[in-house]
Amino acid sequence: MTPIDDSLNEGPESVVLRLLPNPNYRVGIPDRGVITISDNDAPTVTVQATDANASESGLDPGAFTVSRTRATDASLTVHFVISGTANNGGDYHSPGNSVIIPAGETSAVVTIAPIDDNEIEDSETVILTLSPDAAYIVGSPDSATVNLADDDSARNTLIWVEDAVPTGAWTGVGGGDHWQWVSTNPTPFSGAFAHQSVLASGTHYHYFSEASATLTVDPGETLVTYVFLNPANPPREIMLEWLDGTSWAHAAYWGENLIPWGADGTASQYPMGALPSAGQWVRLEVPASAVGLEGSTLSGMNFVLYDGQATWDASGKSTDSSPPQAETVPPTVQVVATDYFASLNGDGSSTNPGVFVFWRNGDTNADLTVYYTPSGTATNDVDYETLPGSVTIPAGASYSTVRVTPINNGVNSGLTPSARGVQVTLEPDAAYSIGSLSNASVIIVLSQYRPERVWYVALYAIQDTTSENGPEPGVFIVSRGRADFNSGHPDPPLTVAYRLGGTARNGADYETLSGTVTILEGATFATVTVRPMDDNVFKGTRTVTIEVASGPSDGYGPGNPNQATVFIRDNDPPPAKDKVWVNDDVPAGAWTGADGGDAWNWLNKNPTPFHGALDHQSSLAPGIHYHYFADATDRLTVNPGDTLVACVFLDPVNPPREIMLQWFDGTSWEHRAYWGGDLFGGGNLITWGADGTASRRSMGLLPPAGQWVRLEVPAGAVDLEGRAISGMNFILYDGQAAWDYAGKASP
């Protein structure tokens, strides 16, 4: 019996041979035999949210079930990635990144166990996406979502409209709308009911007026309402309007400014930015001062849409006279070697120590003990004086230094130019988090093997992200590795020239930097501070780069690293003409996939997102690799003249050779645009579609690496005018990139 190796996933199969009676012989016992053929094809794995609703209330868990197509005699480890708007390990206990389906079983459960915090939050999502592995095939669905509900009441919020209009009010409607009190689709944000607008075109609204149970608004307070935009039929604009007893000329709007009531930019028609995300409850906040309502007594509200449908709940005010206090965030610590040469004379005299700087960003009000582990080819307390494994940054200070002082032990005197290394690595502790600069190194050399008598200047972004609204500026460290002058005196001052670059403008986006900085006598470093200027224009996250500008003739040369980048986050809302579709998560209803070694990696730094809390990063992989989503119920409608947009950040160390965007119109993926490839050799590297057509449209050279760049594709160039998009694909050839802020721009 010789098996045939097919490619079907069938599990164990049997072949039975049974003897048949014949006059020429007698059939004995046993009269049959069985051979089992084992299958060698990998199983297919899928995932479903078998309990898609978790809650902090009662610590009610959610559950994903990971299944394989057949049971086997062996267990199967299935790997996955967790993403979504809920914080892994903060809002729920981390489920890890793999689950074992036991031998003989076809499925296993991944439990999402909520953590009951005291924060007031919107409902959040937990998304599990299966990762590829040689042991199995990833099938469909490969991703599922659990919703995590909050149980914390708005302690600083006074709710005015909940389950019914306020006492004494009468109600009205216009534009085909109605008052519809609903308990499902969606589940109310709080209480038993929410009120839902009717699905209608143009301006439609429902309102109440002349309530005897009024709402008094004091100075500094904020008006609040929760809204849930229908993901299948989102409005193009939403507006809230308040009656102060005599006038309705107090309104705020989100979206396209299609409802021409009042004077735009005033209290009668105040713009609050882009529409909130569809398919989830979002808290709308309007400073009472922005709509001229401080000191007023309210007796009515109007809930207004342009097109589409939405649901409203929990309207009232925030009683804080100042913004809510943010959650206490532990400081972030990092370490750099500001003098990465330590030297020892051949006779053991005049040691010149190296220097580590331990830096913290964030709260500096208390002492902070930072723990580290020394390692390397040099031995602690043998080749250099003892490093104890911890250092304390005093209250009020941002850093402390640790010196590496070589010991004349009879071994160091035999050092060659290859030297010995000392590395320190930060160790975790509950009192702080660890930043990207988590380790640093100093080398011990003999003085005769020191570099030429110049300084080596290295640059670090020790506070690599700042914002137009603070609270902390960006900070570069400019350090010098000591030349061995053996003068017996403190190191003299050193003025270093640097070049500025990036997408942020010196003197316009941040306070003017001179291009030089002086490291003081005896010091190993100086700082360059980036202080953003708060304009009122949306530009997204911008970069400030710094690099060493002069050479050895100036008494110094570039060290390693000789370039660093600080990100400036924007605090302005996107313009109304931009419809941001993919931001912090895929659109509602979508399922996700990846191929070629790629994955959906939702991250909040390296790089800092262009907009919002998260960007999604392609994995570093060779050849064609991509991640995508499809079948979103929250579709993007593309009108004539619209431009498709996405922001990309190419990894400056591992830039791709080509990038491509692809859109799904519900029936076809034949809508693509690409940048880069072999443009001068006659073709591109991702050969999907027909080059020069809507299925593969060249957009020119790759954008610059190391900064956010807005990609723009005329919808007509990829045949998407008049279509509704329900999927996107983010494709690379080689390298790595991050993506953010995908959607469209209207004329």
C-alpha positions in Angstrom: 0.0 0.0 0.0 1.8 3.1 -1.3 0.2 6.4 -0.3 -0.2 9.2 -2.8 1.0 12.6 -1.4 -1.8 15.0 -2.2 -2.2 18.6 -0.9 -5.5 18.1 0.8 -5.9 18.6 4.6 -7.8 15.3 5.4 -6.5 14.0 8.7 -5.8 10.3 9.3 -7.5 7.9 6.8 -8.0 4.2 6.7 -7.8 1.5 4.1 -9.6 -1.8 4.9 -8.8 -5.1 3.1 -11.4 -7.8 3.6 -11.2 -11.4 2.3 -14.1 -12.5 0.2 -15.5 -16.1 0.2 -14.5 -18.5 -2.7 -15.1 -22.2 -3.4 -11.4 -22.7 -3.7 -10.5 -21.7 0.0 -12.0 -21.2 3.4 -11.9 -17.6 4.9 -10.3 -17.7 8.3 -10.2 -15.2 11.3 -9.2 -12.5 11.1 -10.7 -12.0 7.7 -9.7 -8.3 7.3 -6.9 -5.9 7.9 -6.7 -2.1 8.4 -3.9 0.3 7.4 -4.1 3.9 8.6 -2.6 6.6 6.3 -1.4 9.6 8.3 -1.9 13.0 6.6 1.2 15.3 6.2 -0.6 18.5 5.3 -0.7 21.4 7.6 -4.0 22.2 9.3 -5.9 25.4 8.6 -6.5 27.6 11.6 -9.2 30.3 12.1 -10.5 32.5 14.9 -13.9 33.7 16.0 -15.1 35.9 18.9 -17.3 33.3 20.6 -18.1 35.8 23.4 -17.7 39.2 21.7 -18.8 41.3 24.7 -16.6 41.8 27.8 -17.2 44.3 30.6 -15.5 45.7 33.7 -18.9 45.3 35.4 -18.7 41.9 37.2 -15.4 41.3 35.4 -17.3 39.6 32.7 -14.7 38.1 30.3 -14.8 37.9 26.5 -13.5 34.9 24.5 -11.8 34.1 21.2 -11.9 30.5 20.0 -9.0 29.4 17.8 -9.9 26.3 15.7 -8.0 24.0 13.4 -9.5 21.9 10.7 -8.8 18.5 12.3 -7.6 17.0 15.5 -4.3 15.2 15.5 -2.3 13.2 18.0 0.0 16.3 18.6 -0.7 19.7 20.1 -0.5 22.8 17.9 0.8 26.2 19.0 -1.0 29.0 17.2 0.5 32.5 17.3 -1.4 35.7 17.2 -1.1 39.5 17.6 -3.4 41.6 19.9 -4.4 45.1 18.9 -7.4 47.4 19.2 -8.2 50.5 21.2 -8.1 48.8 24.6 -4.7 48.8 26.4 -3.2 45.3 26.5 -2.2 44.7 30.2 -3.9 47.9 31.3 -7.6 47.5 30.4 -7.4 43.6 30.4 -5.0 41.0 31.5 -2.5 40.2 28.7 -3.4 36.9 27.0 0.1 36.5 25.6 0.8 35.9 22.0 0.0 32.2 21.4 -2.4 29.5 22.4 -2.0 25.7 22.4 -4.7 23.5 20.9 -4.2 20.3 22.9 -3.6 16.9 21.2 -6.9 15.4 20.1 -8.7 18.7 20.3 -9.8 21.0 17.4 -9.9 24.3 19.3 -8.7 26.3 22.2 -10.0 29.5 23.9 -8.2 32.8 24.4 -9.9 34.6 27.3 -10.0 38.4 27.6 -10.3 39.1 31.3 -11.1 42.8 32.0 -9.3 44.9 34.6 -11.7 47.1 36.6 -10.0 50.5 36.7 -11.5 53.7 37.9 -11.1 55.6 34.6 -14.1 56.8 32.6 -13.7 55.4 29.1 -15.6 54.8 26.0 -16.3 51.2 25.0 -13.0 49.8 23.6 -12.0 46.9 21.3 -9.6 44.0 21.6 -8.6 42.5 18.2 -6.9 39.1 17.8 -5.2 38.5 14.5 -3.6 35.1 13.7 0.1 35.1 12.7 1.5 32.8 10.0 3.6 29.8 11.0 5.1 26.8 9.1 3.1 24.5 11.3 -0.3 25.6 10.0 -2.2 27.6 7.3 -4.0 30.8 8.3 -7.6 30.6 7.0 -10.5 32.9 7.1 -11.6 34.5 9.3 -8.1 35.3 10.6 -9.1 38.1 12.9 -11.9 38.8 15.4 -13.0 41.5 17.8 -14.1 41.6 21.4 -15.8 44.7 22.7 -14.8 45.8 26.3 -17.4 47.9 28.1 -16.6 50.4 30.9 -18.4 50.4 34.3 -17.2 53.7 35.6 -19.7 56.6 35.9 -18.7 60.1 34.9 -18.1 61.3 38.4 -17.4 64.9 37.2 -20.2 64.9 34.7 -23.7 66.1 35.4 -26.1 64.3 33.1 -29.1 66.3 31.9 -30.6 64.2 29.1 -30.8 60.5 30.1 -33.6 58.0 29.1 -36.0 61.0 28.6 -36.0 64.7 27.9 -35.7 66.9 31.0 -38.9 67.6 33.0 -41.2 70.2 31.5 -39.7 70.1 28.0 -41.7 69.8 24.7 -40.1 68.1 21.7 -39.9 68.8 18.0 -38.3 67.5 14.8 -37.4 68.7 11.3 -36.1 67.4 8.0 -37.8 64.0 8.3 -36.3 63.2 11.7 -38.0 61.8 14.8 -37.4 61.2 18.5 -36.6 57.5 18.7 -35.7 56.1 22.1 -33.8 52.8 21.6 -32.3 50.2 23.9 -30.4 48.2 21.3 -28.5 48.8 18.0 -26.5 50.3 19.6 -26.6 49.5 23.3 -27.0 52.8 25.1 -23.8 54.4 26.4 -25.5 54.7 29.9 -28.9 54.2 31.3 -31.7 52.2 29.7 -32.3 54.2 26.5 -30.5 56.4 23.9 -32.2 58.6 21.4 -31.6 57.9 17.7 -31.9 60.1 14.6 -33.7 58.8 11.6 -31.7 57.8 8.5 -32.4 60.7 6.2 -30.7 62.9 3.6 -29.7 66.5 4.0 -30.3 68.4 7.3 -32.5 66.6 9.8 -32.8 67.1 13.5 -34.8 66.5 16.7 -34.9 68.9 19.7 -36.5 69.8 23.0 -37.2 73.2 24.4 -38.5 75.1 27.5 -37.5 72.5 30.0 -38.3 73.4 33.6 -35.4 71.2 34.7 -32.8 73.6 33.4 -29.0 73.2 33.2 -26.8 75.9 34.7 -23.4 76.4 33.1 -20.7 77.9 35.2 -17.4 79.6 34.0 -14.8 77.0 32.9 -17.2 74.2 32.4 -17.5 71.9 29.3 -20.7 70.8 27.6 -20.7 67.0 26.8 -22.7 64.5 24.8 -22.0 61.0 23.6 -22.7 60.0 20.0 -22.6 56.8 18.0 -22.4 57.3 14.2 -24.0 54.6 12.1 -21.0 52.8 10.4 -23.1 51.8 7.4 -24.6 55.3 7.0 -22.4 57.9 8.7 -23.5 61.5 8.5 -21.3 64.1 6.7 -21.7 66.6 9.5 -23.1 66.5 13.1 -24.1 69.6 15.1 -25.2 70.3 18.7 -27.2 73.4 19.4 -28.3 74.8 22.9 -31.1 77.1 23.9 -30.2 79.6 26.7 -33.9 80.5 27.2 -33.9 83.2 24.6 -31.6 82.3 21.8 -30.5 79.1 19.8 -27.4 80.9 18.5 -25.0 78.5 20.4 -23.9 75.7 18.2 -20.8 73.5 17.6 -20.3 71.2 14.7 -18.0 68.3 13.5 -17.3 67.4 9.9 -17.9 69.2 6.6 -19.8 72.5 7.6 -22.8 71.8 5.4 -25.4 73.1 7.9 -25.2 76.9 7.3 -26.8 78.1 10.6 -25.0 81.0 12.3 -21.6 82.5 11.4 -18.8 80.0 11.0 -16.1 80.4 13.5 -18.3 82.1 16.1 -20.3 80.9 19.0 -23.3 80.4 16.7 -21.4 77.9 14.5 -18.2 76.8 16.2 -16.0 74.2 14.4 -14.8 71.3 16.5 -12.8 69.4 13.8 -13.3 66.1 12.0 -16.2 63.7 12.5 -15.7 61.2 15.4 -15.1 57.6 14.5 -18.2 55.6 13.4 -19.3 52.4 15.0 -18.5 53.3 18.6 -19.5 55.6 21.4 -17.5 58.9 21.4 -17.6 61.6 24.0 -18.1 65.1 22.4 -16.7 67.9 24.5 -17.4 71.6 23.8 -16.0 74.4 26.1 -18.9 76.4 27.2 -16.9 79.6 26.4 -16.6 78.5 22.8 -20.3 78.7 22.3 -21.0 81.7 24.5 -22.7 79.8 27.3 -20.6 80.4 30.4 -23.0 81.8 33.1 -26.1 80.7 31.1 -29.1 78.6 32.1 -30.0 76.0 29.4 -33.6 74.9 28.6 -33.2 73.2 25.3 -31.0 71.2 23.0 -31.0 70.3 19.3 -29.4 67.2 17.7 -28.6 67.9 14.1 -27.2 65.7 11.2 -26.4 66.3 7.6 -27.2 62.9 5.8 -26.9 59.6 7.6 -27.9 58.4 11.0 -26.5 58.7 14.6 -27.5 57.8 18.1 -27.2 60.2 21.1 -26.9 59.7 24.9 -25.8 61.2 28.2 -25.9 64.9 27.4 -24.9 67.4 30.1 -21.8 69.1 31.3 -18.5 68.4 32.9 -18.4 70.1 36.3 -14.6 70.5 36.4 -13.4 74.1 36.0 -10.2 72.7 34.6 -9.5 69.8 32.2 -9.7 66.3 33.8 -6.5 65.2 35.5 -4.6 62.7 33.4 -3.7 59.3 34.7 -0.4 59.4 36.6 2.2 58.2 34.2 5.6 57.0 35.5 8.7 58.7 34.1 10.5 57.2 31.2 14.2 56.4 31.7 17.0 56.1 29.1 20.8 55.8 29.1 23.5 57.2 26.8 27.3 57.2 26.9 28.2 60.9 26.7 31.9 60.1 26.9 32.3 56.7 25.4 36.1 56.5 25.8 37.8 55.6 29.1 41.6 55.4 29.0 44.5 54.2 31.1 48.2 55.2 30.7 50.6 52.3 30.2 52.1 53.0 33.6 48.7 52.9 35.2 48.5 56.6 35.9 46.1 59.4 34.8 43.0 57.3 34.2 40.4 59.1 32.1 36.9 57.8 33.0 34.0 57.2 30.5 30.6 58.6 31.5 27.1 57.2 31.3 24.1 59.6 31.7 20.9 58.2 33.1 18.0 60.5 32.0 14.3 60.6 32.9 11.4 62.3 31.1 8.3 63.1 33.0 7.7 63.7 36.7 10.9 65.0 38.5 9.3 65.8 41.9 10.8 62.8 43.7 14.1 60.9 43.8 14.1 58.0 41.3 16.3 54.9 41.6 17.1 53.4 38.2 18.5 49.9 38.0 20.9 48.6 35.4 23.1 45.5 34.7 26.8 46.0 33.7 28.2 43.5 31.1 30.7 43.4 28.2 34.2 42.1 27.6 35.5 44.2 30.6 34.8 42.8 34.0 33.1 44.8 36.8 35.4 45.5 39.8 38.3 43.9 37.9 38.9 46.0 34.8 37.1 49.1 36.2 35.9 50.4 39.5 32.7 48.8 40.8 29.4 49.7 39.2 26.8 48.9 41.8 23.8 48.3 39.5 21.7 51.3 40.5 21.8 55.1 40.4 19.5 57.6 41.9 18.3 60.7 40.0 17.6 63.4 42.7 14.3 65.2 43.0 14.1 68.1 40.6 16.8 66.7 38.4 16.5 65.1 34.9 19.6 63.0 35.1 22.5 61.5 37.0 25.9 60.4 35.7 27.9 57.2 36.4 31.6 57.1 35.7 33.6 54.2 34.3 37.0 54.4 35.9 39.6 51.9 34.6 41.7 49.9 37.1 45.5 49.3 36.5 45.3 45.5 37.2 48.3 44.4 35.2 45.9 43.2 32.4 44.6 46.5 31.2 48.2 47.6 30.6 48.3 45.0 27.8 45.3 46.5 26.0 45.5 46.7 22.2 43.4 49.0 20.0 40.6 46.5 20.1 40.1 47.5 23.8 37.5 46.2 26.2 33.9 47.1 26.4 31.6 48.1 29.3 27.8 47.9 28.5 25.0 48.9 30.9 21.4 47.8 30.2 18.4 49.2 32.0 16.4 46.9 34.1 12.6 47.2 34.5 11.0 48.5 37.6 7.4 49.6 38.6 8.6 53.1 39.2 9.5 53.9 35.6 9.2 52.7 32.0 12.2 52.2 29.7 12.6 54.2 26.6 14.2 53.3 23.3 17.7 54.2 24.5 17.9 51.2 26.8 21.6 50.4 26.8 24.9 52.1 26.1 28.6 51.2 25.9 32.0 52.7 26.9 35.3 51.3 25.7 38.5 51.2 27.8 41.7 51.9 25.8 45.3 52.7 26.5 46.1 56.3 25.9 48.5 55.6 23.1 45.7 54.0 21.2 43.3 56.9 21.7 41.8 58.4 18.5 43.6 61.5 17.1 43.5 64.5 19.4 40.0 65.6 18.5 36.6 65.3 20.1 34.0 62.8 18.7 30.5 64.4 18.9 27.5 62.1 19.2 23.8 63.1 19.1 20.8 61.6 20.8 17.1 62.5 21.0 16.7 61.9 24.7 13.1 63.4 24.6 12.1 62.4 21.1 8.4 63.5 21.1 6.9 66.8 22.0 3.7 68.6 21.2 2.3 72.0 20.3 0.5 71.9 23.6 3.4 70.5 25.6 3.9 69.7 28.4 7.5 68.8 27.8 9.8 70.1 25.0 11.9 67.9 22.8 15.5 67.5 23.9 18.7 66.5 22.0 21.9 65.5 23.8 25.1 66.7 22.1 27.9 64.7 23.7 31.7 64.6 23.2 34.0 61.6 23.6 37.1 62.9 25.2 40.3 63.4 23.3 43.3 62.4 25.4 45.2 65.7 26.0 46.6 64.6 29.3 46.7 68.2 30.4 45.8 67.6 34.0 43.1 70.3 33.7 39.4 70.2 33.1 38.3 69.7 29.5 38.0 73.1 27.9 34.7 74.3 26.5 33.7 73.1 23.0 31.3 74.8 20.6 29.6 72.4 18.3 27.9 73.5 15.0 24.9 71.4 13.9 22.6 71.4 10.9 18.8 71.3 11.3 16.4 69.4 8.9 13.2 67.6 8.9 9.6 68.6 8.0 9.3 71.2 10.8 10.5 74.7 10.1 13.0 76.4 12.4 11.5 79.6 13.8 8.0 78.8 12.4 7.1 75.4 13.9 9.5 75.7 16.8 11.4 78.4 18.5 14.5 79.5 16.6 17.6 77.4 17.2 20.9 79.0 16.4 22.8 76.1 14.9 25.5 76.0 17.6 25.7 74.8 21.2 28.6 75.0 23.7 29.6 72.1 25.9 30.9 73.8 29.1 34.3 73.3 30.7 34.6 69.9 32.3 31.2 68.7 30.9 30.7 65.8 28.6 27.4 67.0 27.0 25.1 69.9 26.4 21.4 69.9 25.4 19.5 71.5 22.5 15.8 72.1 23.4 13.0 72.0 20.8 10.1 74.2 21.9 7.1 73.9 19.6 5.1 77.0 18.5 1.4 76.5 18.7 -0.2 77.6 15.4 -3.8 77.0 14.4 -3.0 74.9 11.3 -3.2 71.2 11.1 0.1 69.7 9.8 0.2 66.4 11.6 3.4 65.1 13.2 6.5 66.8 12.0 10.2 66.0 12.4 13.2 68.0 13.6 16.5 66.4 12.7 20.0 67.4 13.9 23.4 66.4 12.6 27.0 67.4 13.3 28.0 70.1 10.9 31.8 70.5 11.1 34.8 68.3 10.8 38.2 67.7 12.5 39.6 71.1 11.5 37.2 72.6 14.0 38.6 70.4 16.8 35.9 67.7 16.6 34.4 65.2 14.2 31.1 63.2 14.0 30.7 60.4 16.5 28.2 57.6 16.5 25.3 58.4 16.2 25.8 61.7 14.4 22.1 62.3 13.7 18.9 62.3 15.8 15.2 63.1 15.3 12.6 64.8 17.5 8.9 64.5 16.6 6.5 67.4 17.1 2.8 66.4 17.5 0.1 68.6 16.3 -2.8 69.7 18.6 -5.0 71.0 15.8 -7.9 69.0 14.3 -7.7 67.8 10.7 -9.3 70.1 8.2 -13.0 69.5 7.3 -12.0 68.5 3.7 -10.1 65.5 5.0 -12.1 62.4 5.8 -9.8 60.2 7.9 -10.9 56.6 7.5 -8.1 54.5 8.9 -6.7 56.0 12.2 -5.9 54.0 15.4 -7.9 51.0 14.0 -9.4 49.6 10.9 -12.9 50.8 9.9 -15.9 49.2 11.6 -16.8 45.8 10.4 -13.6 45.1 8.6 -11.6 41.9 8.8 -7.8 41.9 8.4 -5.1 39.9 6.8 -1.4 39.9 6.0 1.1 38.0 3.7 4.7 37.7 2.7 5.9 37.8 6.3 4.0 41.0 7.1 1.5 41.7 10.0 -0.7 44.3 11.5 1.5 46.0 14.1 -0.3 48.9 15.9 2.3 51.0 17.7 2.5 54.4 19.4 6.2 55.2 18.7 9.2 54.6 16.6 7.9 56.6 14.8 5.5 58.8 16.7 2.1 58.5 14.8 1.2 61.2 12.3 -2.2 61.7 13.9 -4.0 60.0 16.8 -2.7 57.5 19.2 -1.4 54.7 17.0 0.0 54.0 13.5 0.2 50.6 11.8 3.7 49.3 10.8 4.7 46.9 8.2 7.1 44.2 9.3 10.7 44.2 8.1 10.8 41.6 5.4 12.3 40.9 2.0 10.4 41.0 -1.3 6.6 41.7 -1.5 4.9 41.8 1.9 1.6 43.5 2.9 -1.2 43.8 5.3 -4.8 44.7 4.4 -8.4 44.9 5.5 -11.6 44.2 3.7 -15.4 44.3 3.9 -15.7 47.3 6.2 -19.3 48.3 6.9 -18.0 51.8 7.5 -17.3 52.5 3.8 -15.5 55.5 2.3 -17.6 57.1 -0.4 -15.4 58.7 -3.1 -17.0 61.6 -5.0 -15.8 63.1 -8.3 -12.7 65.2 -7.8 -11.8 63.6 -4.5 -8.1 62.6 -3.7 -7.2 59.5 -1.9 -4.6 60.1 0.9 -2.4 58.2 3.3 0.6 59.1 5.3 3.8 57.0 5.2 7.0 56.9 7.2 9.8 54.9 5.5 12.3 53.3 7.9 15.6 55.3 7.2 17.7 52.2 8.1 15.7 49.7 6.1 13.8 51.7 3.4 11.6 49.7 1.0 12.4 49.7 -2.8 8.8 50.2 -3.7 5.5 51.0 -1.9 2.0 50.5 -3.1 -1.5 51.3 -2.0 -4.5 49.2 -3.2 -8.2 49.9 -2.7 -11.2 47.5 -2.7 -14.4 48.8 -4.1 -16.6 46.0 -2.8 -16.1 43.8 -5.9 -12.6 44.4 -7.2 -9.0 45.1 -5.9 -7.9 46.5 -9.3 -7.2 50.0 -8.1 -3.5 50.5 -7.2 -0.9 53.3 -7.1 2.8 52.8 -6.5 5.9 54.9 -5.7 9.5 53.8 -6.4 10.5 50.5 -8.0 12.8 50.3 -11.0 11.6 53.5 -12.5 14.7 54.1 -14.6 15.0 50.5 -15.7 11.6 50.3 -17.2 9.2 48.9 -14.6 8.1 48.4 -11.1 8.8 45.5 -8.7 5.3 44.7 -7.6 3.8 43.5 -10.9 0.1 43.4 -10.0 -2.2 44.8 -12.6 -1.2 46.5 -15.9 1.4 49.3 -15.5 0.1 52.7 -16.6 -3.5 51.9 -15.9 -5.8 52.3 -12.9 -4.7 48.8 -11.8 -1.1 49.9 -11.4 -0.6 53.7 -11.6 2.9 55.1 -11.1 3.1 58.1 -8.8 6.8 58.7 -9.1 9.8 58.3 -6.8 9.8 57.0 -3.3 9.1 59.7 -0.7 12.0 60.7 1.6 12.7 58.3 4.5 12.7 59.2 8.2 9.8 61.6 8.1 6.0 61.5 7.6 5.0 62.1 4.0 1.4 62.6 2.8 0.7 60.4 -0.3 -2.0 61.8 -2.6 -3.6 59.9 -5.5 -6.4 61.5 -7.6 -9.4 59.1 -7.3 -9.8 59.3 -11.1 -6.3 58.0 -11.7 -7.3 54.7 -10.1 -10.9 54.6 -11.3 -12.5 55.1 -7.9 -14.6 58.2 -8.5 -18.2 57.5 -7.6 -17.4 54.3 -5.7 -17.6 53.2 -2.1 -14.4 51.7 -0.7 -14.5 48.9 1.9 -10.9 47.7 1.9 -7.2 48.8 1.6 -3.9 47.1 1.2 -0.5 48.5 2.3 2.3 46.9 0.3 6.1 47.0 0.3 8.9 45.5 -1.7 11.7 44.9 0.8 12.2 47.1 3.9 9.8 48.5 6.5 7.4 51.4 6.8 4.7 52.8 9.0 1.3 54.0 7.8 -1.3 56.4 9.2 -4.1 58.8 8.4 -5.6 57.1 5.4 -8.8 58.3 3.8 -9.7 61.0 1.2 -9.6 64.8 0.7 -12.4 66.6 -1.0 -11.8 69.6 -3.2 
